[in-house]
Amino acid sequence: MVNILVVIVGALMVGVSVVLGVFAILTLGGLVVILAAVIGVRVWWLQRKMRKQFASGAGEQSSKTGGVEIIEGEYHEISTRKRGGPESKS
C-alpha cells in the first residue's frame, strides 16, 4: 500500500516538475525574444539615423550638431637613417 502511494506521489511530482519546466522555458524564451527585438529596433534606428545624416551632408550636420569632423590631408614619410651608415652597404 505504501509503495503504491510512493509511486503515485512520485509520478505527480514528475508531472508538476515537467509542467513548471515548460513554463520556465517559455518565459525565458519570451524574454529573450523581447530583448532581441528591442536591441534589433535600436540598431535599426541608429543605422537609419546615421544614413540620414550622411545623406544630407556630413559637413553641414557636424557644424550644426557639434559632431565628428573629417580632416583631409597628405603626409610624407621622412627617413631618419643616415646615408653611408652601416645599413647602406653598396
PyMOL commands that set and color helices and strands:
alter all, ss='L'
color gray80, all
select helices_A, chain A and resi 2-55+58-65
alter helices_A, ss='H'
color red, helices_A
deselect
rebuild
show_as cartoon
